[in-house]
Amino acid sequence: MPQAGKDNSMAAMGSDTNLTPELAKLRDEIQGYARGFGLDFFETVFEMVDYDQINSLASLGGFPVRYPHWRFGMDYDQMSKGYEWGLQKIYEMVINTDPSYAYLMKSNSYVDQKIVMAHVYGHVDFFKNNYWFSKTNRKMLDQMANHAVRIRDYMDQYGQDRVETFIDRCLTLENLIDPYLPFTQGKSVTDKDPDPASSQETGKLRSDRSYMDKFINPPDFVEEQKKKAEEMAKRAKRHPSEPQKDVLAFLLQNAPLETWEQDVLSIVRDEAYYFAPQIQTKIMNEGWASYWHSKIMTEKALKDSEIIDFADSHAGTLVMQPGRVNPYKIGIELFRDIEDRWNRGKFGKEYDECDDMVAKARWDTKLGQGRQKIFEVRRVCNDVTFIDEYLTEEFVERFKLYTYAFNRRTNQYEIADRDFKKVKEKLLFSMTNRGQPMIYVMDGNFQNKGELLLWHKHQGLDLDVKYARESMRALSDIWRRPVNVETDVDGQKKVYTYAGGEFTERFV
């Protein structure tokens, strides 16, 4: 079982690695090919590890040092059993830091090591250049170690069980952040709106000519403005005055926490924001890395005697079962499709309005902008915008990306819908907010009782009552008072409440 704070792979922290001379030469060769194709990446340090070490590292999110918690041990146990039973195998791992650190399995074949190195350089290029990673802490390796030291100190001071129990509560809520917050310049959760009543107490428009007043401020208009001012005044009395998506930030600033509890919650929040871009770009990131390992291997690094081994490994990575989305497969094929379309000019008004399917299949304006376009896409998109902007009906049809449903009568998954819009909608739905409910803080003094009111913005995804109960219990423990969640069920407003260890629900 991994122990956070224990040196699982400290050799990776320096500039030297334990690569054999043969693999060090191979690394330099693959790096040269990657740069030759225009990839731009941080310095990348490779470290050789065995299956037990890589399982340990994977359970800690790729970092050699993390704070102690039972969840990491549970993840390690699951990965170890998966490897021993032949259900899974981790070929490589790379972390988003500067310099970047990548781990290679000692048991990999020579061809696999080639593929992995090329794949890693694709990932690191993505980390460095994709907009959604631009706000991440590139020194997170040191930060993780600092987090581990601080939490260990708290455990020594306040007791391991007490601190670990509080970490449990925080981890239950770690998804209640706003992944877009680092890219906005909006108000913080402590900002207050100005008092709307102070500017125009009567709701009238200002006029220097009294005889014009009845025309500028008719009674209906004045009454409407008064109602708006009253509503704004009510909102201004709320805290926050606007719905707040970063629930953890609101708790940090307003919950009655002890100093060490506030620090632990801030650690969990910081790490949640660090990992958020990896969730937002899973398809793109894996697709980009797969595109470049395939390009580097087939055009530069592959020897004739290695073709079959490469094909076998590559095919295993890209296999996709009906009803499941393989990010490697969708990502690489969509990047290839974009490159082909921009090379042949298969986009724009003229192409979209062409009704001749034969002509569209043969369409080629010799535009030659495919490589430039995929680098642009890599720079600006996340998975939602990637799929929304570039998934086409032809692509869905070619790769049979239909929606599937389980047929209990036949006991197997069957095609439920072939409609392009519905397929695209389902894909986007699974990626928006990571496929999780949208939760906002509405009021920190609900009903003037100091209770917390959250709002579930219903967009087709119902709350899972089981998970809602656990989340509300964790929130109540941190807030120290009852917690309420407002949602919609079949078009009717419903409020869940967790108070005094009891979970209740009522329609409003």
N, C-alpha and C positions, 0 to 999 in steps of 0.2 A: 504494500500500500504506500502511495507517495506521501511524503511528509513535507508540507510546505515549509520552506526555510532550509530544508536539507539540500545538499549539493547533488542534484541528479545529473547534471551535465555542465559543470562549471567550466570545462575547457572551451565551451562555446562562447564564453564571455570575453575571451581575448581574441587577438588577431590570428593566432596559430590554431590550426585544426589538427585532427588526428587522421586526416586523409592519407592514404598510401600514395607514393610517388606517381603511380599509374593514374589514380583518381584525381590527384592534383593537376596532372597534365591534362586530363580529360576536362576538368573544370575550366582551365584556361582556354581550352579549345572551344567549349560550348559558349563560354562568355564572349569570345571573339565573334562567333557566329551570331549571337544575340545582338551585340552592338552593331554588327554589320547590317542587320535587318532594321536598325533604327530604334531598338529598345533602349530605354534610358532608366537605369535602376541604381539603387543605393549599393554601396559595397555589400557583398553577400558572403557570409562566413558559413561554410558547411561543416557539420559535425557528424561523425559516424556513431550510431547508437544501436543497441540490440533491441529485440522486440519488447522486453520488459521496460527498458528505459523510454522507448517511444510511447508506450502505453501510459507510463507515468507522466511524461511531458504532455501528452494529449489530454489527460485528465485535468491538468493544470492550465489548460488553454494554450499550451505551447511554451509556457514560461517555466524555467527551472525552479523559481522560488515564488510561492504564493502563501497567503495566510492560511493557517490550519483550519480545516472544516471537513466534516464528515462527507459532504457531497463529493469532494474530490476523490476521496477513498472509494466511494460507491461507483463513480465513473471509471476509476482505474480497475475495479473488480469486474465490471461489465466488459470493458475492453479486453482485459486479460482472458476472460472466459471465451469471448468471441474469437480471439486469436487461437486459443488452444483447441477450440472445437471446429476450427476451420470456417467460421462464419464471416470473418472480416480480417483485413490486414491493412495496416497503415504503411504506405510506401514512402511517404515523405511528409514533412511538416515545415512550414515557414511562418515566421512572425513579422508583423508590420512594425519594424523599428529601423532606425538609422544609426549604425549599419544593421542590415537584416541578418537574421540567423535562421539557417535551414538545417534540418536533421535528415540524414540518410540512413536507411536500414542496412545493417551489415549483411543481412541475408539476401539482399537484392542481387539479381544477376547484373553482369556488366552492362547489358543493354538497358535494363531497368534504371541503372544509375545514370545513364545517358539521358533517358527520357525524363527522369526526375529533375536533373539539373536544368534541362531546357525548360521544363514546366515551372521550376522555381523562379527562373529569371523572368518568365512571363508574369508571375504573381508579383514580384518585386517591382517590375515596371508599372504594374497596375496600382500597387500601393503608393508609389511615388507620384504618379501623374493623374490619378482619378480624383476629380473634385471632391467626392464624398469622403475621401480619406484625408483631405487637406487640413482638417481641423484636429486630427488625432495627435496624441502625444507620441512623438517619435523616440522618446527616451523612456518608454513605458517599462522597459526591462528594469531600470533603476527604480522607477516608481512602484512597481510590483514588489520589489524587495523592501522598499520603505514601508509599504502597506503591511507586509508580513511582520516586520519588526514592531510597528506600532500596535498591531493587534495582539501579538505575543506579549507585549508589555501590559496591555489591558487584561489579558488572561491571567498573567502573574499577579496583577493588582486586585482584580475584581472576581477572579475565579473563572476557570475554563467553561464550566457549564453555563454560567450566566451570560458570558460574552457570546458563546456559540449559539445559545438560544436567541439572543438578539440578532445575530447574523442570520439565523433562520428566517426571522421576520423580515429582515431587509431583502434577502434573496427572493422571498416570495413576491416582493413588489418591484424587483429590479427591471421589469419590463415597462413600468409606469414612468417612462421618460418621454421626451419629445426629440426624436432623432434629428429634426430639422432646426432645433433651437440653436446649435452652434453656428448656423448660417444666417441667422436673423439678427437684426439690430433693434428688436422690439423692446417694450418695457419689461422690467423684471417683475416678479410676483409681488414685490413690495411697493411698486409704484402706485400712486393714487390718482384717479381722475380729478380734475378741478371740480369744485362744487358748481353744478350747472345752474342752480337757483341764484347764485350770486351775480351772474352776468346779466340775466334778464328775468327779474323776479316775476313780472306779469306775463311773460311770454310774448310781449309785443315787439314789433320791429321799431327801431328808433327813427323818429322823424322830427325835423326842425320846424315843420309847419303843421300847426295843430289842426287846421282845416282839412289836411290830407289824411288825418289819422283814421277816419272811418273807412277810407278807401284802402289804406295800407294794412290796417289791422281790423278786418271784419270780424264780428263776434265768433263765427265758426272757426276761423283761423286761430284766433286768440285761445279759444278753448282747446283746440288741438295741440297748440304749442305748450299750454299749461300741463296737459297730460304727459307730453313727451318730457317736460322738465321734471315732473314728479317721478316718472319712471327712471330717468337718469339719476335722480337724487337717491332713489332706492338702490340702484345698482352701485352708486358711489359708496353707499354705506356697507356694501358687501366687501368681503375680503376673501379672495381677490375680486376686483371690480369687473374683470372679464374672466371667462373660463380659462383655467390654467392646466395645460396638458402635462407639464412636468410635475407630476405629483410628488416625486422625491424632493425636488427643490422646494416645494411648498412646505413639506414636512420639515426639512432642514431649517427653514426660516421661522416656522411657527409652532411646531410641536414642542411640548415641554420636556425636552431631552436633556439628560446629563451631558457634560462635555465629551466624555468618552463615547457615548452613544451617538452624538452628533458627528463625531469623527468617523466612527464605523459606518454610519449611513452615507457619509460623503465619500468614503472609500468605495462602497458598493456602487454608488451613483457614477463615480469617475470611471470605474471599470466597465460599467454598463455602456457608457458613452463611447469608450474605446472600442468595444466589440460591435457597436451598432452598425458601422459601415460595412462590416463583413457580412452581416445579415442582409443589409440593403442591396448588396451587389453580388450575392452568391452565384447567380447564373452568369453574370458578366465576367466576374473574376475567374471562375473555373473555365469558362468558355475561352477567355483571352489566353490563359495559361495553356490550355489544351491546343488552341490554334497554333501557338508558337512552338510548343514541343513537337507538334506534327510537322510544321514547316521546317524547323531546324533539322529534325531527324531525316525527313524524306528528301530534302534538298541539299543537305550539307554533311551531317554527321553519320548517317547510316551506311554501313558496309553491306555488300551483297549477302554475306553469310548471316547477317542479323535481321534480314527482312521479315522472316517468318516469326521470330521472337517478338519483334516490334509490333507486327500486325496483331499477334495474339494479345499482347499487353494492351495495345491501343483499343482494340475492339472490346476488351473486357471493361475498360474505363467508360466507354460510350454506350454500352448496351442499355436499352430502356424498355422496361416492361409496360404493357398497356395499362393506362390509368395512373401511371406514375411519371413524374417529371425528373429526369436526370439532368442536373444543371450543366454537367460537362457536355452532354450531347446537345441540348437546346442552345447553350451558349456558343459552342464552336460552330455549329451549323448556321446559326443566325449571323455570326460575324462573317462567315464565308458567303452567305447570301447577300449581305450588305456589300461586301467587296465586289461580288459579281455584278450586282445591280448598278453600282456606281461606275464600274468599269465599262458597262454596256449602255449606260444611260437609261436604265429601266426604272425611271421614277419621274415624277412631275405630271403636270396637267395633260400633256399630249399622250403620254403612256397610259395614264389612268383612264382616259376617255376612249382608248382604243378597244373596240369590241371584237376584233379579229384575234382569236386565241392563237392561231398559227403565227400571225404577224408578231404577237407579243412574245411568243416562244423564241422567235428568231431575232428579236429586237437587239440591235447593236449599233450604237452611234459612235463607238470607239472613243468614249469619253476618257477612259483610263484614270479615273479618280478613286478607284476602290481602296487602295492602300491608304491614301490620305484620309478617306472618309472613316475607315475603321479606327484609325488613330484619334480622329476627332470624337467619335462615339465613345471610345475608351476614356477620353478625357472628361466628358461632361455628363454622361448618363449614370443612372442607377438602374436596378432591375425593372422598376415600374416604368420609367421613361423609355428604357430599352425595348421592352415588349410593346408598350403603347405606340411608340413611334415607328418601329421597324418590323413588327410581326405582320406578315401579309397573308392573304387568303391562299395564295399559291404555296406558301411555306407550310401552312397548316395542313393543306391537302397532301403535299409531298411527304411529310413526316407523320401523317395520320394522328395529329394532335386533337383527337376528338375528346368529348367528355364521356366518362364511363360511369356506370352504376352497377352495384352488385345485385345480381339476380339470385334471390334465395331459392327459386325453383330449380335452376341449373347449377347453383352453387359456384358461380364464376362471374367475373366482371364482363360486362357487355357494353357495346357502344350505346350511349344514351342520346347523344346529339352530335351532329356533324356541322352544325351552323357555325360559321367563322366568328360571328359577333359573340355568340355565347361561349365559345372556346376561349376567345381572347378575354372576355369579361371574367370568366372563372380564373384564368391565370392571373389577371391583374388583382382580382379580389383576394387571392391567396398571398399576394405580395404586399398589398397596401397595409401599412402598419403591422407588417410581419404576420398578417392573417389573424391578428388579435383585435379584440374590441377596443374602440376609441373611448378612453376614460379621461374625464376632466374634473378638476376641482371647481366646484361652484360656490361653496360658502364654508368658511371656517367657523362660523357662528350661527349655524342653522337653527332657526326658530328661537334665536337669542338664548340658546342653551349651551353654547360652546361645542356643539356637535359638528361633525364633518359631513358635508354633503358633496357627493360625487355625482357626475352625470355620465351616463353611457350614451354616446352619440350613436344611435342605431342606424347602421347602413347595411342592413341585411344579415347581420351576424348577431344572433341572440347571445345573451350571457349564459355561460355554463354555470349553473347554480352551485355545483360542487366546488369549482375553482373560485367562484365569487365569494362563497362562504369563507374559504381559507384566506383569501386576500383581505376580506373585510376584518377577519379576526386579527391578522397581522397589522392592519391599519389601526384597529382599535387599541392594540397593545402599544403602538407607537404614539398615537394621538392621546391616549389615556382617557378617552371619552367615546361615546357611541358614534358609529359610522353609518351613514345612509347612502344608498346608491339608487338613483332614479333611472329607470329604463322604460322601454316600450315592449309590451307583450301583446301581439295580435292587434296592434293599433291603439292599445289602451295603456295609459301611464301606470307604472308600477314602481313601488319603492321597497327596496330590501333594507332591513335595519339589523345591525349587530350591536347589541347592548347587553352588558352584564353576562356575557357568555352565551346569550340566547340569540338565535337567528330567526327573524320574522319577516314576513312579506305581506304587502297589502296593495290593493288597487286604489288609485287616487281618482 
